[in-house]
């Protein structure tokens, strides 16, 4: 988001030249982006970037926070513990990432989503997991902006580990407080960067970053 002005026509041939691939994967990617609501039909044919609704993004983030908070506190309310096998797996996976952090990339959002879905799964409510997955899909395009710096990736890893290590020790309230702080920080960063990206799209200013397609947005 933010790589192209909102009314600019996304021509297959020009995009193929820009990213160095044939027109076929570009056509397939644009079709997929349209199905996901990330591009709209252009009046002259083809597609153009969709205009993100930042108000809706904020509401979806609020829903995400509510779902994850409910999942965090559910086992305690029922007098049981989170699934410790899942918690231990998350600790192992994110400890490995702490030792060898990945480079900043929009694709890190998928790794982050897996953590949060795993955390919610440990609470034992499959409906919450499915609902959160749907919310994540709808805000993914803006959440990609949260993982473009070394500092944000490092902070995410450290915060994830603090949450699951607290759960492993049975400190649910401490884990819940850490989770809410983590989600609040992420929402603030995402909304700020999404607003800047939207401003670029409206003004027609191009980002210095070159789009990376890799077969999907």
Secondary structure, 3 states (H helix, E strand, C coil): CCCCCCCCEECHHHHHHHHCCCHHHHHHHHHHHHHCCCEEECCCCCEEECCCCHHHHHHHHHHHHHHHHHHHHHHHHHCCCCCHHHHHHHHHHHHHHHHCCCCCCCCHHHHHHHHHHHHHHCCCCHHHHHHHHHHHHHHHHHHHHHHCCHHHHHHHHHHHHHHHHHHHCCCHHHHHHHHHHHHHHHHHHHHHHHHHHHHHHHHCCCCCCCCCCCCCC
